[in-house]
Amino acid sequence: MYGDPSTIRKILTELGDTWAVVGLSNNERRAAHGVAEVLQRYGKRIVPVHPKAETVHGEQGYPSLAAIPFPVDVVDVFVNSEQAGGIADEAVTVGAKAVWFQLGVVDEAAWDRVHDSGLAMVMDRCPAIEIPRLR
């Protein structure tokens, strides 16, 4: 349900190439760092979102989704499940087209809210695993 193959394909191929990666920093040991690199390799523009607003993989970072001065297509969430729902709500507010919760990030109430808002959503999956499967 949370990783419907048609929704995964739609997010990765149809909904746009600008991905806000929430939780992305210069810490190379964090999963977000490697996943963002894979997204870039597959032609996605990554936008780091972290309180430190660091530049990561050559892309300017921002402290929040609301601080990004241009539209984002997908919000990729690398925060714990307790914080993820708030990020999903922000994604709806900023006009994203989709929300992607990473492996281990699950919030069923957020899932309902995002879907009720008309956005596509994937939960408990990783785009770095899914995108190579599309080829």
DSSP file (Angstrom, degrees, kcal/mol; ACC not computed):
  #  RESIDUE AA STRUCTURE BP1 BP2  ACC     N-H-->O    O-->H-N    N-H-->O    O-->H-N    TCO  KAPPA ALPHA  PHI   PSI    X-CA   Y-CA   Z-CA
    1    1 A M    >         0   0    0      0, 0.0     3,-0.8     0, 0.0   122,-0.0   0.000 360.0 360.0 360.0 -49.0    0.0    0.0    0.0
    2    2 A Y  T 3   +     0   0    0      1,-0.3   121,-2.3   120,-0.1   123,-0.1   0.643 360.0  39.5 -79.2 -12.6    2.6    2.5    1.0
    3    3 A G  T 3  S+     0   0    0    119,-0.2    -1,-0.3   121,-0.1   119,-0.1  -0.234  76.2 174.3-129.6  45.1    5.0    1.6   -1.8
    4    4 A D    <>  -     0   0    0     -3,-0.8     4,-2.6     1,-0.1     3,-0.5  -0.319  32.2-135.5 -54.6 125.0    2.6    1.0   -4.7
    5    5 A P  H  > S+     0   0    0      0, 0.0     4,-2.5     0, 0.0     5,-0.2   0.844 103.0  52.1 -56.6 -36.5    4.8    0.4   -7.8
    6    6 A S  H  > S+     0   0    0      2,-0.2     4,-2.2     1,-0.2     5,-0.1   0.875 111.2  47.2 -69.9 -34.3    2.7    2.7  -10.0
    7    7 A T  H  > S+     0   0    0     -3,-0.5     4,-2.7     2,-0.2     5,-0.2   0.909 111.4  51.2 -70.4 -41.8    3.0    5.6   -7.5
    8    8 A I  H  X S+     0   0    0     -4,-2.6     4,-2.4     1,-0.2    -2,-0.2   0.946 112.5  46.3 -57.9 -49.0    6.7    5.0   -7.2
    9    9 A R  H  X S+     0   0    0     -4,-2.5     4,-2.1    -5,-0.2     5,-0.4   0.917 112.0  51.3 -60.8 -44.1    7.1    5.1  -11.0
   10   10 A K  H  X>S+     0   0    0     -4,-2.2     4,-2.7     1,-0.2     5,-1.5   0.929 112.1  45.7 -60.6 -46.7    4.9    8.2  -11.2
   11   11 A I  H  <5S+     0   0    0     -4,-2.7     4,-0.3     1,-0.2    -1,-0.2   0.921 117.6  43.7 -63.5 -43.2    6.9   10.1   -8.6
   12   12 A L  H  <5S+     0   0    0     -4,-2.4    -1,-0.2    -5,-0.2    -2,-0.2   0.746 129.8  21.6 -76.4 -23.1   10.3    9.1  -10.1
   13   13 A T  H  <5S+     0   0    0     -4,-2.1    -3,-0.2    -5,-0.2    -2,-0.2   0.657 129.5  27.0-120.1 -19.7    9.4    9.7  -13.7
   14   14 A E  T  <5S+     0   0    0     -4,-2.7    -3,-0.2    -5,-0.4    -4,-0.1   0.707 101.0  66.3-120.0 -25.5    6.4   12.1  -14.1
   15   15 A L  S   <S-     0   0    0     -5,-1.5    82,-0.2    -4,-0.3     2,-0.1   0.448 105.4 -80.2 -91.0   1.8    6.1   14.5  -11.2
   16   16 A G        -     0   0    0      1,-0.1    -1,-0.3    -5,-0.1    -2,-0.1  -0.386  26.2-105.0 120.9 163.2    9.3   16.6  -11.6
   17   17 A D  S    S+     0   0    0     -2,-0.1    28,-3.5    -3,-0.1     2,-0.7   0.306  81.2  98.0-111.0   6.8   13.0   16.6  -11.0
   18   18 A T  E     -a   45   0A   0     26,-0.2    55,-2.2    28,-0.0    56,-2.0  -0.871  51.4-175.3-102.0 112.6   13.4   19.0   -8.1
   19   19 A W  E     -ab  46  74A   0     26,-3.3    28,-2.5    -2,-0.7     2,-0.6  -0.923  18.1-152.4-113.5 116.5   13.6   17.1   -4.8
   20   20 A A  E     -ab  47  75A   0     54,-2.6    56,-3.2    -2,-0.6     2,-0.8  -0.787  15.1-155.7 -81.7 121.8   13.8   18.8   -1.4
   21   21 A V  E >   -ab  48  76A   0     26,-2.4    28,-2.2    -2,-0.6     3,-1.4  -0.852   6.0-152.8-106.8 100.5   15.7   16.3    0.8
   22   22 A V  E 3  S+ab  49  77A   0     54,-2.6    56,-2.3    -2,-0.8    28,-0.2  -0.608  80.8  23.2 -80.3 121.4   14.7   17.0    4.4
   23   23 A G  T 3  S+     0   0    0     26,-3.6     2,-0.4    -2,-0.5    -1,-0.3   0.401  85.5 144.3 104.1   1.6   17.5   16.1    6.8
   24   24 A L    <   +     0   0    0     -3,-1.4    -1,-0.3    25,-0.6    30,-0.2  -0.610  15.9 151.0 -79.6 126.1   20.3   16.3    4.3
   25   25 A S        -     0   0    0     -2,-0.4     5,-0.1     2,-0.2    24,-0.0  -0.744  61.3 -89.0-136.1-174.5   23.6   17.6    5.6
   26   26 A N  S    S+     0   0    0     -2,-0.2     2,-1.0    30,-0.1    -2,-0.1   0.370  84.3 120.1 -82.0   5.1   27.3   17.1    4.8
   27   27 A N    >   -     0   0    0      1,-0.2     3,-1.6     2,-0.1     6,-0.4  -0.611  48.9-164.8 -73.7 103.7   27.5   14.2    7.2
   28   28 A E  T 3  S+     0   0    0     -2,-1.0    -1,-0.2     1,-0.3     6,-0.2   0.644  82.1  65.5 -67.4 -15.2   28.6   11.4    4.8
   29   29 A R  T 3  S+     0   0    0      4,-0.1    -1,-0.3    -3,-0.0     2,-0.3   0.614  84.0  92.2 -82.1 -12.2   27.6    8.7    7.2
   30   30 A R  S X> S-     0   0    0     -3,-1.6     4,-1.0     1,-0.1     3,-1.0  -0.605  80.8-128.9 -85.5 143.6   23.9    9.6    7.0
   31   31 A A  H 3> S+     0   0    0     -2,-0.3     4,-2.6     1,-0.3     5,-0.3   0.849 104.8  65.5 -58.3 -36.0   21.7    7.8    4.5
   32   32 A A  H 3> S+     0   0    0      1,-0.2     4,-2.5     2,-0.2    -1,-0.3   0.858  96.5  57.1 -57.3 -36.0   20.4   11.1    3.1
   33   33 A H  H <> S+     0   0    0     -3,-1.0     4,-1.5    -6,-0.4    -1,-0.2   0.942 111.8  39.4 -62.2 -49.4   23.9   12.0    1.8
   34   34 A G  H  X S+     0   0    0     -4,-1.0     4,-2.0     2,-0.2    -2,-0.2   0.884 115.0  52.3 -69.4 -39.4   24.2    8.9   -0.3
   35   35 A V  H  X S+     0   0    0     -4,-2.6     4,-2.7     1,-0.2    -2,-0.2   0.915 107.7  52.1 -64.2 -42.5   20.6    8.9   -1.5
   36   36 A A  H  X S+     0   0    0     -4,-2.5     4,-2.3    -5,-0.3    -1,-0.2   0.890 107.7  52.9 -60.7 -38.5   20.9   12.5   -2.6
   37   37 A E  H  X S+     0   0    0     -4,-1.5     4,-2.1    -5,-0.2    -1,-0.2   0.904 109.3  48.5 -63.7 -41.2   24.0   11.6   -4.6
   38   38 A V  H  X S+     0   0    0     -4,-2.0     4,-1.5     2,-0.2    -2,-0.2   0.927 109.2  53.0 -64.1 -44.5   22.1    8.8   -6.3
   39   39 A L  H  <>S+     0   0    0     -4,-2.7     5,-2.6     1,-0.2     3,-0.4   0.923 109.6  48.8 -56.9 -44.6   19.2   11.2   -7.1
   40   40 A Q  H ><5S+     0   0    0     -4,-2.3     3,-2.2     1,-0.2    -1,-0.2   0.913 106.2  56.4 -60.8 -42.5   21.6   13.6   -8.7
   41   41 A R  H 3<5S+     0   0    0     -4,-2.1    -1,-0.2     1,-0.3    -2,-0.2   0.811 106.5  51.5 -60.4 -29.1   23.2   10.8  -10.7
   42   42 A Y  T 3<5S-     0   0    0     -4,-1.5    -1,-0.3    -3,-0.4    -2,-0.2   0.160 129.4 -94.8 -95.9  18.3   19.7   10.1  -12.1
   43   43 A G  T < 5S+     0   0    0     -3,-2.2     2,-0.3     1,-0.3    -3,-0.2   0.563  78.3 138.1  88.8   9.0   19.2   13.7  -13.1
   44   44 A K      < -     0   0    0     -5,-2.6     2,-0.6    -6,-0.2    -1,-0.3  -0.660  51.0-132.0 -87.6 143.7   17.3   15.0  -10.1
   45   45 A R  E     -a   18   0A   0    -28,-3.5   -26,-3.3    -2,-0.3     2,-0.3  -0.851  26.3-152.2 -89.9 122.5   18.1   18.4   -8.7
   46   46 A I  E     -a   19   0A   0     -2,-0.6   -26,-0.2   -28,-0.2    10,-0.1  -0.744  10.5-163.1 -98.2 146.4   18.4   18.0   -4.9
   47   47 A V  E     -a   20   0A   0    -28,-2.5   -26,-2.4    -2,-0.3     2,-0.2  -0.942  18.9-136.8-127.3 106.6   17.7   20.8   -2.5
   48   48 A P  E     -a   21   0A   0      0, 0.0    14,-2.2     0, 0.0     2,-0.5  -0.431  18.1-169.4 -65.8 132.7   19.1   20.2    1.0
   49   49 A V  E     +ac  22  62A   0    -28,-2.2   -26,-3.6    12,-0.2   -25,-0.6  -0.962  29.9 128.6-125.8 112.6   16.7   21.1    3.8
   50   50 A H    >   -     0   0    0     12,-2.2     3,-2.1    -2,-0.5    14,-0.1  -0.973  67.9-109.6-160.3 145.8   18.4   21.1    7.3
   51   51 A P  T 3  S+     0   0    0      0, 0.0    13,-0.1     0, 0.0    -1,-0.1   0.797 120.2  55.6 -53.6 -28.4   18.5   23.6   10.1
   52   52 A K  T 3  S-     0   0    0     10,-0.1     9,-0.1    11,-0.1   -27,-0.0   0.659  96.0-146.3 -77.9 -15.5   22.2   24.3    9.3
   53   53 A A    <   +     0   0    0     -3,-2.1     8,-0.5     9,-0.3     2,-0.1   0.884  32.2 177.4  50.8  45.9   21.3   25.2    5.7
   54   54 A E        -     0   0    0    -30,-0.2     2,-0.5     8,-0.2    -1,-0.1  -0.420  36.1-113.6 -77.4 151.8   24.5   23.7    4.4
   55   55 A T        -     0   0    0      5,-0.2     2,-0.4    -2,-0.1     5,-0.2  -0.778  42.3-176.3 -80.1 126.2   25.5   23.5    0.8
   56   56 A V  B >   -F   59   0B   0      3,-2.2     3,-2.3    -2,-0.5   -10,-0.1  -0.990  61.2  -4.7-131.7 135.3   25.6   19.7    0.0
   57   57 A H  T 3  S-     0   0    0     -2,-0.4    -1,-0.1     1,-0.3   -11,-0.1   0.835 131.2 -56.2  51.7  34.9   26.6   18.1   -3.3
   58   58 A G  T 3  S+     0   0    0      1,-0.2     2,-0.4    -3,-0.1    -1,-0.3   0.502 113.4 117.5  80.7   4.2   27.0   21.6   -4.8
   59   59 A E  B <   -F   56   0B   0     -3,-2.3    -3,-2.2    -5,-0.0    -1,-0.2  -0.903  69.0-113.8-111.5 133.0   23.4   22.6   -4.0
   60   60 A Q        -     0   0    0     -2,-0.4     2,-0.2    -5,-0.2    -5,-0.2  -0.345  33.1-138.0 -60.5 135.2   22.5   25.5   -1.6
   61   61 A G        -     0   0    0     -8,-0.5   -12,-0.2   -14,-0.1    -6,-0.1  -0.581  12.0-156.0 -95.1 161.2   20.7   24.3    1.5
   62   62 A Y  B     -c   49   0A   0    -14,-2.2   -12,-2.2    -2,-0.2    -9,-0.3  -0.967  22.1-129.2-135.2 149.1   17.7   25.9    3.2
   63   63 A P  S    S+     0   0    0      0, 0.0     2,-0.3     0, 0.0   -14,-0.1   0.676  88.4   2.6 -75.5 -15.8   16.6   25.7    6.9
   64   64 A S  S >  S-     0   0    0      1,-0.1     3,-0.5   -14,-0.1     4,-0.4  -0.974  74.4-104.0-158.4 166.5   13.0   24.8    6.0
   65   65 A L  G >  S+     0   0    0     -2,-0.3     3,-1.4     1,-0.2    -1,-0.1   0.900 119.4  57.8 -62.2 -39.9   10.7   24.0    3.1
   66   66 A A  G 3  S+     0   0    0      1,-0.3    -1,-0.2    -3,-0.1    25,-0.0   0.754  99.4  59.7 -63.8 -24.0    9.2   27.4    3.4
   67   67 A A  G <  S+     0   0    0     -3,-0.5    -1,-0.3     2,-0.0    -2,-0.2   0.604  76.7 105.4 -81.6 -11.5   12.6   29.1    3.0
   68   68 A I    <   -     0   0    0     -3,-1.4     4,-0.1    -4,-0.4    -6,-0.0  -0.587  63.0-152.0 -72.9 122.8   13.1   27.5   -0.5
   69   69 A P  S    S+     0   0    0      0, 0.0    -1,-0.1     0, 0.0    -3,-0.1   0.219  72.1  47.6 -86.4  17.2   12.6   30.4   -3.0
   70   70 A F  S    S-     0   0    0      0, 0.0     2,-0.1     0, 0.0    -2,-0.0  -0.950  97.0 -79.7-147.3 163.3   11.4   28.2   -5.9
   71   71 A P        -     0   0    0      0, 0.0     2,-0.4     0, 0.0    24,-0.1  -0.355  36.7-155.6 -68.7 145.1    9.0   25.3   -6.4
   72   72 A V        -     0   0    0     22,-0.3    25,-0.2     1,-0.1   -53,-0.2  -0.932   6.9-160.0-116.3 147.0    9.9   21.8   -5.4
   73   73 A D  S    S+     0   0    0    -55,-2.2    24,-2.3    -2,-0.4    25,-1.5   0.878  74.9  23.7 -91.6 -44.9    8.3   18.8   -6.9
   74   74 A V  E     -bd  19  98A   0    -56,-2.0   -54,-2.6    23,-0.2     2,-0.6  -0.973  61.6-150.6-128.9 137.9    9.0   16.0   -4.3
   75   75 A V  E     -bd  20  99A   0     23,-2.0    25,-3.1    -2,-0.4     2,-0.6  -0.944  14.1-162.4-108.9 114.2    9.8   16.3   -0.6
   76   76 A D  E     -bd  21 100A   0    -56,-3.2   -54,-2.6    -2,-0.6     2,-0.6  -0.870  12.0-148.7-101.1 119.2   12.0   13.4    0.5
   77   77 A V  E     +bd  22 101A   0     23,-3.3    25,-1.9    -2,-0.6   -54,-0.1  -0.811  28.6 167.6-107.3 116.9   11.9   13.0    4.2
   78   78 A F        +     0   0    0    -56,-2.3     2,-0.3    -2,-0.6   -46,-0.1  -0.239  48.8 103.1-114.0  39.4   14.8   11.7    6.3
   79   79 A V  S    S-     0   0    0      1,-0.1    23,-0.1     2,-0.0     5,-0.1  -0.740  81.2 -81.0-113.9 168.8   13.6   12.6    9.8
   80   80 A N    >>  -     0   0    0     -2,-0.3     4,-1.6     1,-0.1     3,-1.3  -0.218  43.9-104.5 -69.5 162.2   12.1   10.2   12.3
   81   81 A S  H 3> S+     0   0    0     23,-0.3     4,-0.8     1,-0.3    -1,-0.1   0.799 118.1  60.9 -57.4 -32.3    8.5    9.2   12.1
   82   82 A E  H 34 S+     0   0    0      1,-0.2    -1,-0.3     2,-0.1     4,-0.2   0.814 114.5  34.5 -66.9 -29.8    7.4   11.5   15.0
   83   83 A Q  H <> S+     0   0    0     -3,-1.3     4,-1.3     1,-0.1     3,-0.5   0.626  99.3  82.0 -95.8 -17.0    8.6   14.6   13.0
   84   84 A A  H  X S+     0   0    0     -4,-1.6     4,-2.6     1,-0.2     5,-0.2   0.838  82.5  60.2 -64.4 -36.5    7.7   13.4    9.5
   85   85 A G  H  X S+     0   0    0     -4,-0.8     4,-2.2     1,-0.2    -1,-0.2   0.893 104.1  50.5 -60.4 -40.2    4.0   14.3    9.7
   86   86 A G  H  > S+     0   0    0     -3,-0.5     4,-1.9    -4,-0.2    -1,-0.2   0.878 110.2  50.0 -64.4 -37.7    4.8   17.9   10.2
   87   87 A I  H  X S+     0   0    0     -4,-1.3     4,-2.4     2,-0.2    -2,-0.2   0.905 108.5  52.7 -66.6 -41.5    7.1   17.9    7.2
   88   88 A A  H  X S+     0   0    0     -4,-2.6     4,-1.8     1,-0.2    -2,-0.2   0.908 108.4  50.7 -60.0 -41.6    4.4   16.2    5.1
   89   89 A D  H  X S+     0   0    0     -4,-2.2     4,-2.1     1,-0.2    -1,-0.2   0.901 109.7  50.3 -63.4 -40.5    2.0   19.0    6.1
   90   90 A E  H  X S+     0   0    0     -4,-1.9     4,-2.5     2,-0.2    -1,-0.2   0.881 105.7  56.8 -63.7 -37.8    4.6   21.6    5.1
   91   91 A A  H  X>S+     0   0    0     -4,-2.4     5,-2.4     1,-0.2     4,-0.5   0.906 108.2  47.1 -60.4 -41.6    5.1   19.8    1.8
   92   92 A V  H ><5S+     0   0    0     -4,-1.8     3,-1.0     1,-0.2    -1,-0.2   0.931 111.5  51.8 -63.0 -45.7    1.3   20.3    1.1
   93   93 A T  H 3<5S+     0   0    0     -4,-2.1    -2,-0.2     1,-0.3    -1,-0.2   0.869 109.1  48.7 -61.3 -39.8    1.6   24.0    2.1
   94   94 A V  H 3<5S-     0   0    0     -4,-2.5   -22,-0.3    -5,-0.1    -1,-0.3   0.509 118.1-109.4 -83.3  -2.4    4.5   24.8   -0.2
   95   95 A G  T <<5 +     0   0    0     -3,-1.0    -3,-0.2    -4,-0.5    -2,-0.1   0.749  54.7 167.4  86.5  24.2    2.8   23.1   -3.1
   96   96 A A      < -     0   0    0     -5,-2.4   -23,-0.2    -6,-0.2   -22,-0.2  -0.264  34.2-140.7 -63.8 159.7    4.9   20.0   -3.6
   97   97 A K  S    S+     0   0    0    -24,-2.3    23,-1.8     1,-0.2     2,-0.3   0.662  77.6  12.8 -94.7 -20.4    3.5   17.3   -5.9
   98   98 A A  E     -de  74 120A   0    -25,-1.5   -23,-2.0    21,-0.2     2,-0.4  -0.991  57.4-145.8-155.4 157.0    4.6   14.4   -3.9
   99   99 A V  E     -de  75 121A   0     21,-2.1    23,-1.9    -2,-0.3     2,-0.5  -0.992  12.4-166.0-127.0 135.9    6.0   13.3   -0.5
  100  100 A W  E     -de  76 122A   0    -25,-3.1   -23,-3.3    -2,-0.4     2,-0.5  -0.971   4.1-160.4-126.1 115.3    8.4   10.4    0.0
  101  101 A F  E     -d   77   0A   0     21,-3.2    24,-1.7    -2,-0.5    23,-0.3  -0.845  24.2-128.0 -94.1 128.7    9.1    9.0    3.4
  102  102 A Q    >   -     0   0    0    -25,-1.9     3,-2.5    -2,-0.5    22,-0.7  -0.029  44.7 -56.5 -69.3 173.1   12.3    7.0    3.6
  103  103 A L  T 3  S+     0   0    0     21,-0.3    -1,-0.2     1,-0.3    22,-0.1  -0.247 128.1  15.2 -50.9 130.8   12.8    3.5    4.9
  104  104 A G  T 3  S+     0   0    0      1,-0.2     2,-0.7    -3,-0.1   -23,-0.3   0.359  96.0 116.6  84.1  -5.5   11.6    3.2    8.5
  105  105 A V    <   +     0   0    0     -3,-2.5    19,-0.9    20,-0.1     2,-0.4  -0.865  36.9 160.9-100.9 112.0    9.6    6.5    8.3
  106  106 A V        +     0   0    0     -2,-0.7     2,-0.2    17,-0.1   -21,-0.1  -0.997  15.1 158.3-136.9 130.0    5.9    5.7    8.8
  107  107 A D     >  -     0   0    0     -2,-0.4     4,-2.2   -23,-0.1     5,-0.1  -0.756  14.8-171.4-149.8  98.4    3.1    8.0    9.8
  108  108 A E  H  > S+     0   0    0     -2,-0.2     4,-2.1     1,-0.2     5,-0.1   0.841  87.5  54.4 -64.6 -34.9   -0.4    6.7    8.8
  109  109 A A  H  > S+     0   0    0      2,-0.2     4,-2.2     1,-0.2    -1,-0.2   0.903 109.0  48.8 -65.4 -40.0   -2.2    9.9    9.8
  110  110 A A  H  > S+     0   0    0      2,-0.2     4,-3.0     1,-0.2     5,-0.3   0.906 107.4  56.4 -64.0 -41.0    0.2   11.9    7.6
  111  111 A W  H  X S+     0   0    0     -4,-2.2     4,-2.4     1,-0.2     5,-0.2   0.932 108.8  46.7 -53.4 -48.6   -0.4    9.4    4.7
  112  112 A D  H  X S+     0   0    0     -4,-2.1     4,-2.6     1,-0.2    -1,-0.2   0.919 113.2  48.1 -62.3 -44.9   -4.1   10.2    5.0
  113  113 A R  H  X S+     0   0    0     -4,-2.2     4,-1.3     2,-0.2    -2,-0.2   0.913 112.3  48.5 -63.7 -43.4   -3.6   14.0    5.1
  114  114 A V  H  <>S+     0   0    0     -4,-3.0     5,-1.9     1,-0.2     3,-0.4   0.936 114.2  45.7 -63.7 -46.5   -1.3   14.0    2.1
  115  115 A H  H ><5S+     0   0    0     -4,-2.4     3,-1.5    -5,-0.3    -2,-0.2   0.896 109.2  55.0 -64.3 -39.6   -3.6   11.8    0.0
  116  116 A D  H 3<5S+     0   0    0     -4,-2.6    -1,-0.2     1,-0.3    -2,-0.2   0.781 105.1  55.3 -63.1 -25.2   -6.6   13.9    1.1
  117  117 A S  T 3<5S-     0   0    0     -4,-1.3    -1,-0.3    -3,-0.4    -2,-0.2   0.497 120.6-110.6 -85.2  -4.5   -4.7   16.9   -0.3
  118  118 A G  T < 5S+     0   0    0     -3,-1.5     2,-0.2    -4,-0.3    -3,-0.2   0.544  72.8 132.6  90.5   7.7   -4.3   15.3   -3.6
  119  119 A L      < -     0   0    0     -5,-1.9    -1,-0.3     1,-0.1   -21,-0.2  -0.599  57.9-116.3 -90.8 153.5   -0.5   14.6   -3.5
  120  120 A A  E     -e   98   0A   0    -23,-1.8   -21,-2.1    -2,-0.2     2,-0.3  -0.585  37.5-171.6 -79.4 150.0    1.2   11.3   -4.3
  121  121 A M  E     -e   99   0A   0    -23,-0.2     2,-0.4    -2,-0.2   -21,-0.2  -0.996  20.3-171.9-149.8 142.7    3.0    9.6   -1.5
  122  122 A V  E     -e  100   0A   0    -23,-1.9   -21,-3.2    -2,-0.3     2,-0.4  -0.984  14.7-166.7-127.3 141.0    5.3    6.8   -0.8
  123  123 A M        +     0   0    0   -121,-2.3   -21,-0.2    -2,-0.4   -17,-0.1  -0.979  62.8  10.9-133.2 143.3    6.2    5.6    2.7
  124  124 A D  S    S+     0   0    0    -19,-0.9     2,-0.3   -22,-0.7   -21,-0.3   0.864 100.1 107.0  62.8  39.5    8.9    3.3    4.0
  125  125 A R        -     0   0    0    -24,-1.7    -1,-0.2    -3,-0.1   -22,-0.2  -0.908  61.7-133.0-138.6 165.7   10.8    3.1    0.7
  126  126 A C    >>  -     0   0    0     -2,-0.3     4,-2.2   -24,-0.2     3,-1.1  -0.985   3.3-151.9-126.3 124.9   14.0    4.5   -0.7
  127  127 A P  H 3> S+     0   0    0      0, 0.0     4,-3.1     0, 0.0    -1,-0.1   0.805  97.8  63.2 -64.5 -27.1   14.3    6.2   -4.1
  128  128 A A  H 34 S+     0   0    0      1,-0.2   -92,-0.0     2,-0.2     0, 0.0   0.768 110.5  39.5 -68.9 -23.2   17.9    5.1   -4.4
  129  129 A I  H <4 S+     0   0    0     -3,-1.1     4,-0.5     2,-0.1    -1,-0.2   0.833 120.9  43.8 -85.7 -40.1   16.7    1.5   -4.3
  130  130 A E  H >X S+     0   0    0     -4,-2.2     3,-0.8     1,-0.2     4,-0.6   0.864 101.5  63.8 -78.3 -37.5   13.7    2.1   -6.5
  131  131 A I  G >< S+     0   0    0     -4,-3.1     3,-1.3     1,-0.3     4,-0.4   0.875  99.5  52.1 -63.6 -39.0   15.0    4.3   -9.3
  132  132 A P  G >4 S+     0   0    0      0, 0.0     3,-1.0     0, 0.0    -1,-0.3   0.805 101.7  63.7 -65.7 -24.3   17.5    1.7  -10.7
  133  133 A R  G <4 S+     0   0    0     -3,-0.8    -2,-0.2    -4,-0.5    -3,-0.1   0.684  89.5  68.9 -70.0 -17.4   14.6   -0.7  -10.9
  134  134 A L  G <<        0   0    0     -3,-1.3    -1,-0.2    -4,-0.6    -3,-0.1   0.715 360.0 360.0 -74.1 -20.4   12.8    1.5  -13.4
  135  135 A R    <         0   0    0     -3,-1.0    -1,-0.2    -4,-0.4    -2,-0.1   0.451 360.0 360.0 -86.4 360.0   15.4    0.9  -16.2
